[in-house]
Amino acid sequence: MAGLYIHIPFCKKRCIYCDFYSTNRLDMADRYVAAVVEEARLRRDELSGIAALDCGKDVFKTVYVGGGTPSQLTTDVMARMVAGVGRYFRLDGVEEFTVEVNPDDVSEEYVSKLAKLGVNRVSMGVQSFNDAELAAINRRHNARCATEAYRMIREAGIRNVSIDLIYGLPGQTIDSLDATLAQALALRPEHISAYCLTFEQGTELWRRRAAGLVREADEEMSIEMYRLIVRRLSGAGYEHYEISNYALPGYWSHHNSSYWDYTPYVGLGAAAHSFDGVSRRYNPSNLMGYIDALEHGRLAYVEEKMSREEHYDEEVMMSLRTSAGLSVKSIGDKYGPEVRDVLLQKAEKYVARGIMLHRGDYLSLTDDGMLVSDAVIEDLMWG
């Protein structure tokens, strides 16, 4: 099952922690969408040679429109994009169609029109239900706005809703995080993503920390917050199926799961990435550079052929992010028994420490293991 990702880079206001590519040039939306449709035309047969996928025009089972802020596009522009892409990729077989939204962009008319476009899953960036914490990271909405947006999404008939939360926010405490979790659980979305705030170089948050205007949550506080999230969400029936993702049974994100299980996907739009099982492709993080290339009939991406070692490292990294874990047999089949045996030897110490499980064919991280996932995964990589 392959996925289609479409990146919408437009943002009305930039959050201080964000290092994703975005722009406020919403006046370029029409030209941008035309470029996305042209890219679809040029890449319509890209996955057709992968026999293992039984590919062709029916290949896509998931569509994910992310950003940026996709809800900055009007529904008319969104409809034009979906119809245009649908001329080159059949979308009638799509099982999960997700669009990301910001709460303050949501209206009854907006989400009703999304549903009519075939959108059956909405991912909403809430981040916190504490107004002071939202203001501290330059979000456009408050807690009441988020709750009201959620109500409108439900009333539009969308039965699969995901909300994003962030922990380790400036001024956040265990108690305020617990209150946010209680509010989230009261809504009962099918899916919750909970990310630890990161201070990415070049962001406004990074600059504020350097100037002494904000403090980063210390390691002990971050661990306590993470454990609170795991305990509260697991206790409410959510499955912790990936490091930062929790879902009610049957509501794992099928699209994102395709990234983690190494399934090929096509990414359209500025800054979008693609993977065909052999190579990675990267579109430029440059609005006008992307539009100019497509308006002149040229694909914008740079292609990177992956080495055997890079494929191994990526399979280890992606698989160990998930509760399903890494198939030892798959590693042996693809890279040989010697590589498999080295992997198992390295993993022994983590199993002994209780941060990794070896069940049947699979190695997986425990909840506590996910706290130190970066170090464990790095150790298990090639070499």
C-alpha positions as CSV (number, residue, x, y, z in Angstrom):
1,M,0.0,0.0,0.0
2,A,1.6,3.3,-1.1
3,G,0.8,6.7,0.0
4,L,0.5,10.2,-1.6
5,Y,1.7,13.2,0.4
6,I,1.0,16.8,-0.7
7,H,2.8,19.6,1.0
8,I,1.0,22.9,1.4
9,P,3.7,25.4,2.6
10,F,1.5,28.4,3.4
11,C,1.2,29.7,7.0
12,K,-0.5,32.8,8.3
13,K,1.8,33.1,11.2
14,R,4.9,31.0,12.1
15,C,5.1,29.2,15.4
16,I,8.3,29.9,17.2
17,Y,9.4,26.2,17.4
18,C,8.7,25.3,13.8
19,D,11.6,24.5,11.4
20,F,9.4,23.0,8.6
21,Y,9.5,24.8,5.4
22,S,6.7,27.4,5.2
23,T,5.9,30.8,3.6
24,N,3.3,33.5,4.1
25,R,3.0,34.0,0.3
26,L,-0.7,32.9,0.1
27,D,-1.0,35.1,-2.9
28,M,0.9,32.4,-4.8
29,A,-1.7,29.7,-3.9
30,D,-3.2,29.4,-7.4
31,R,0.2,29.1,-9.2
32,Y,1.3,26.7,-6.5
33,V,-1.6,24.3,-6.9
34,A,-1.2,24.4,-10.6
35,A,2.4,23.4,-10.1
36,V,1.4,20.5,-7.8
37,V,-1.0,19.2,-10.5
38,E,1.7,19.5,-13.1
39,E,4.1,17.5,-10.9
40,A,1.4,14.8,-10.6
41,R,1.2,14.7,-14.4
42,L,4.9,14.3,-14.8
43,R,5.2,11.7,-12.1
44,R,2.0,9.7,-12.7
45,D,3.9,6.4,-13.6
46,E,6.6,6.7,-11.0
47,L,5.7,3.7,-8.9
48,S,4.4,1.5,-11.7
49,G,7.6,-0.5,-12.0
50,I,7.5,-1.8,-8.5
51,A,6.0,-5.2,-9.1
52,A,5.8,-6.1,-5.4
53,L,3.3,-3.4,-4.9
54,D,1.1,-4.4,-7.8
55,C,1.2,-0.7,-8.7
56,G,-0.4,1.3,-11.4
57,K,-2.9,4.1,-11.3
58,D,-4.7,2.4,-8.3
59,V,-1.5,2.4,-6.2
60,F,-2.5,5.0,-3.6
61,K,-4.5,3.9,-0.6
62,T,-3.8,6.9,1.6
63,V,-3.6,10.7,0.9
64,Y,-2.1,13.1,3.4
65,V,-2.3,16.9,2.8
66,G,0.2,18.4,5.3
67,G,2.1,21.6,5.8
68,G,2.6,24.4,6.6
69,T,-1.1,25.0,7.1
70,P,-3.3,23.3,4.5
71,S,-6.4,24.9,6.0
72,Q,-5.0,28.3,4.7
73,L,-6.2,27.1,1.3
74,T,-9.8,27.9,0.5
75,T,-11.9,24.8,-0.1
76,D,-12.3,25.9,-3.8
77,V,-8.5,25.9,-4.2
78,M,-8.3,22.6,-2.4
79,A,-11.0,21.1,-4.6
80,R,-9.2,22.2,-7.7
81,M,-6.0,20.6,-6.5
82,V,-7.7,17.3,-5.6
83,A,-9.5,17.2,-8.9
84,G,-6.3,18.0,-10.8
85,V,-4.2,15.4,-9.0
86,G,-7.0,12.9,-9.5
87,R,-6.6,13.2,-13.2
88,Y,-3.3,11.5,-13.0
89,F,-3.6,9.4,-9.8
90,R,-6.9,7.6,-9.2
91,L,-8.2,8.6,-5.8
92,D,-11.4,6.6,-5.7
93,G,-9.6,3.7,-4.0
94,V,-8.2,5.9,-1.2
95,E,-9.1,4.5,2.2
96,E,-7.7,7.2,4.4
97,F,-7.6,10.9,3.3
98,T,-6.2,13.2,5.9
99,V,-5.9,17.0,5.9
100,E,-4.1,19.0,8.6
101,V,-6.0,22.0,9.9
102,N,-5.4,24.8,12.4
103,P,-8.3,25.3,14.8
104,D,-8.9,29.0,13.9
105,D,-9.3,28.1,10.2
106,V,-12.1,25.7,10.9
107,S,-15.7,26.7,10.2
108,E,-18.8,24.6,9.7
109,E,-18.8,25.4,6.0
110,Y,-15.1,24.6,5.7
111,V,-15.2,21.2,7.2
112,S,-18.4,20.3,5.5
113,K,-16.7,21.0,2.1
114,L,-13.7,19.0,3.1
115,A,-15.9,16.0,3.8
116,K,-17.6,16.4,0.4
117,L,-14.1,16.2,-1.2
118,G,-13.6,12.8,0.3
119,V,-11.6,13.8,3.4
120,N,-12.3,11.3,6.1
121,R,-9.6,12.1,8.6
122,V,-8.6,15.5,10.0
123,S,-5.4,16.1,12.0
124,M,-5.7,19.3,14.1
125,G,-2.7,21.1,15.6
126,V,-3.9,21.9,19.1
127,Q,-0.6,21.6,21.0
128,S,-2.1,22.6,24.4
129,F,-5.4,23.5,26.0
130,N,-3.7,26.1,28.2
131,D,-4.0,29.6,26.7
132,A,-0.8,31.0,28.3
133,E,1.2,28.1,26.8
134,L,-0.4,28.6,23.4
135,A,0.5,32.3,23.5
136,A,4.1,31.5,24.5
137,I,4.6,29.6,21.2
138,N,2.8,32.1,19.0
139,R,-0.2,29.9,18.2
140,R,-3.2,31.6,16.5
141,H,-5.9,29.9,18.6
142,N,-6.9,29.5,22.2
143,A,-8.3,26.4,24.0
144,R,-11.9,27.4,23.5
145,C,-11.3,27.8,19.7
146,A,-9.8,24.3,19.6
147,T,-12.7,22.8,21.4
148,E,-15.2,24.5,19.1
149,A,-13.3,23.5,16.0
150,Y,-13.3,19.9,17.2
151,R,-17.1,20.1,17.6
152,M,-17.5,21.4,14.1
153,I,-15.3,18.6,12.6
154,R,-17.5,16.0,14.3
155,E,-20.7,17.6,13.2
156,A,-19.5,17.6,9.6
157,G,-19.5,13.8,9.9
158,I,-15.7,13.2,10.1
159,R,-15.3,10.2,12.3
160,N,-11.5,9.9,12.4
161,V,-9.9,12.9,14.2
162,S,-6.3,13.3,15.3
163,I,-5.0,16.1,17.6
164,D,-1.4,17.1,18.1
165,L,-0.1,18.0,21.5
166,I,3.4,19.3,22.6
167,Y,5.0,18.8,26.0
168,G,7.9,20.6,27.5
169,L,6.4,24.0,26.5
170,P,7.6,27.2,28.1
171,G,5.9,27.6,31.4
172,Q,4.3,24.1,31.2
173,T,4.1,22.1,34.4
174,I,3.1,18.6,35.2
175,D,-0.2,19.9,36.4
176,S,-0.9,22.0,33.3
177,L,0.1,19.1,31.1
178,D,-2.3,16.8,33.0
179,A,-5.1,19.3,32.6
180,T,-4.4,19.4,28.8
181,L,-4.5,15.6,28.7
182,A,-7.8,15.6,30.6
183,Q,-9.3,18.0,28.1
184,A,-8.0,16.0,25.1
185,L,-9.4,12.8,26.6
186,A,-12.8,14.4,27.3
187,L,-13.0,15.0,23.5
188,R,-12.1,11.4,22.8
189,P,-10.3,11.8,19.4
190,E,-9.4,8.6,17.7
191,H,-5.7,9.6,17.5
192,I,-3.4,11.7,19.6
193,S,0.2,12.7,18.7
194,A,2.3,14.0,21.6
195,Y,5.7,15.5,20.7
196,C,8.5,16.8,23.0
197,L,9.3,20.4,22.2
198,T,12.6,20.6,20.4
199,F,14.8,23.7,20.1
200,E,15.8,23.6,16.4
201,Q,18.6,25.8,15.3
202,G,17.5,28.8,13.4
203,T,14.0,29.0,14.9
204,E,12.7,31.9,17.0
205,L,12.5,29.5,20.0
206,W,16.2,28.8,19.6
207,R,17.0,32.5,19.5
208,R,14.9,33.2,22.6
209,R,16.6,30.5,24.5
210,A,20.0,31.9,23.5
211,A,18.8,35.3,24.8
212,G,17.7,33.8,28.1
213,L,14.0,34.6,27.4
214,V,12.9,30.9,27.6
215,R,14.2,27.9,29.4
216,E,14.2,24.3,28.0
217,A,12.6,21.7,30.2
218,D,15.3,19.7,31.9
219,E,15.7,16.0,31.2
220,E,14.0,14.9,34.4
221,M,10.9,17.0,33.7
222,S,10.7,15.8,30.1
223,I,10.9,12.2,31.3
224,E,8.2,12.8,33.9
225,M,6.0,14.4,31.3
226,Y,6.5,11.6,28.8
227,R,5.6,9.0,31.4
228,L,2.5,10.9,32.4
229,I,1.4,11.0,28.8
230,V,2.0,7.2,28.4
231,R,0.2,6.5,31.6
232,R,-2.8,8.7,31.0
233,L,-3.4,7.7,27.3
234,S,-2.7,4.0,27.8
235,G,-5.1,4.1,30.8
236,A,-7.8,5.6,28.5
237,G,-7.5,2.8,26.0
238,Y,-5.0,4.4,23.5
239,E,-2.4,2.1,22.0
240,H,1.2,3.6,22.1
241,Y,2.0,2.3,18.6
242,E,4.9,4.7,17.7
243,I,7.2,6.9,19.8
244,S,5.0,10.0,19.6
245,N,1.7,8.5,18.5
246,Y,-1.3,7.0,20.3
247,A,-4.6,5.7,18.8
248,L,-7.7,3.9,19.8
249,P,-7.8,0.3,18.4
250,G,-8.3,0.4,14.7
251,Y,-7.3,4.0,14.3
252,W,-3.5,3.9,13.7
253,S,-2.5,6.4,11.0
254,H,-2.3,4.2,7.9
255,H,-0.5,6.9,6.0
256,N,2.2,7.6,8.6
257,S,2.6,3.8,9.2
258,S,3.6,3.5,5.6
259,Y,6.7,5.6,6.3
260,W,7.6,3.5,9.3
261,D,7.2,0.2,7.6
262,Y,9.3,1.3,4.6
263,T,6.5,1.4,2.1
264,P,7.1,3.6,-1.0
265,Y,5.3,6.9,-1.3
266,V,5.1,9.9,-3.6
267,G,5.5,13.5,-2.2
268,L,4.2,16.4,-4.2
269,G,4.9,20.1,-3.5
270,A,7.8,22.2,-2.3
271,A,9.9,20.5,0.4
272,A,8.1,17.2,-0.1
273,H,10.0,13.9,0.0
274,S,9.4,10.6,-1.9
275,F,10.6,7.1,-1.6
276,D,10.2,4.4,-4.3
277,G,11.9,1.5,-2.5
278,V,15.3,2.3,-4.0
279,S,15.8,6.0,-4.0
280,R,14.9,9.1,-2.1
281,R,13.7,12.3,-3.9
282,Y,13.6,15.7,-2.3
283,N,11.8,18.7,-3.7
284,P,13.4,22.1,-3.0
285,S,12.3,24.0,0.1
286,N,11.8,27.1,-2.1
287,L,8.3,28.2,-3.2
288,M,9.4,30.1,-6.3
289,G,12.1,27.6,-7.3
290,Y,9.5,24.8,-7.2
291,I,6.9,26.8,-9.1
292,D,9.3,27.9,-11.7
293,A,10.6,24.4,-12.4
294,L,7.1,23.0,-12.9
295,E,5.9,26.0,-15.0
296,H,8.7,25.2,-17.4
297,G,7.8,21.5,-17.5
298,R,10.7,20.3,-15.3
299,L,10.6,18.1,-12.2
300,A,12.1,20.0,-9.3
301,Y,13.4,17.1,-7.2
302,V,16.9,16.0,-6.4
303,E,17.4,12.2,-6.4
304,E,19.6,10.3,-4.0
305,K,20.3,6.6,-4.6
306,M,20.6,4.8,-1.3
307,S,23.4,2.4,-0.5
308,R,22.9,-1.0,1.1
309,E,24.1,0.4,4.4
310,E,21.7,3.4,4.2
311,H,18.8,1.1,3.5
312,Y,19.8,-1.0,6.6
313,D,20.1,2.1,8.8
314,E,16.8,3.4,7.7
315,E,14.9,0.1,8.2
316,V,16.4,-0.1,11.7
317,M,15.5,3.5,12.5
318,M,12.0,3.4,11.1
319,S,11.0,0.0,12.5
320,L,12.2,0.7,16.0
321,R,10.1,3.8,16.2
322,T,7.0,1.5,16.3
323,S,5.6,-0.9,18.8
324,A,5.6,-3.6,16.1
325,G,9.4,-3.3,16.0
326,L,12.1,-4.7,13.7
327,S,11.9,-8.0,12.0
328,V,15.1,-10.0,12.6
329,K,14.2,-12.3,9.7
330,S,13.8,-9.4,7.4
331,I,17.3,-8.1,8.3
332,G,18.7,-11.6,7.7
333,D,17.0,-12.1,4.4
334,K,18.0,-8.7,3.0
335,Y,21.5,-8.2,4.4
336,G,22.7,-11.7,5.3
337,P,23.1,-13.8,8.4
338,E,26.3,-12.0,9.5
339,V,24.5,-8.7,9.7
340,R,21.6,-10.3,11.5
341,D,23.9,-11.9,14.1
342,V,25.7,-8.6,14.8
343,L,22.3,-6.9,15.3
344,L,21.2,-9.5,17.8
345,Q,24.5,-9.3,19.6
346,K,24.2,-5.5,19.9
347,A,20.6,-5.8,21.0
348,E,21.3,-8.3,23.9
349,K,22.4,-5.6,26.3
350,Y,19.3,-3.5,25.8
351,V,17.1,-6.6,26.2
352,A,18.9,-7.3,29.5
353,R,18.3,-3.7,30.7
354,G,14.6,-4.0,30.0
355,I,14.5,-1.2,27.4
356,M,14.1,-3.6,24.5
357,L,12.0,-6.7,24.0
358,H,12.9,-9.8,21.8
359,R,9.6,-11.5,21.1
360,G,9.6,-14.2,18.4
361,D,11.0,-12.6,15.2
362,Y,10.8,-9.0,16.4
363,L,13.0,-6.6,18.4
364,S,11.1,-3.6,19.8
365,L,11.6,-0.8,22.3
366,T,9.6,-0.7,25.6
367,D,8.0,2.6,26.7
368,D,11.1,3.4,28.7
369,G,13.3,2.3,25.7
370,M,11.5,4.9,23.6
371,L,12.9,7.6,25.9
372,V,16.4,6.7,24.8
373,S,15.5,5.6,21.3
374,D,18.0,7.8,19.5
375,A,21.0,6.3,21.3
376,V,19.8,2.7,21.0
377,I,19.0,3.1,17.3
378,E,22.4,4.8,16.6
379,D,24.2,1.9,18.3
380,L,22.3,-0.7,16.2
381,M,23.1,1.0,12.9
382,W,25.6,-0.3,10.4
383,G,29.2,-0.6,11.3
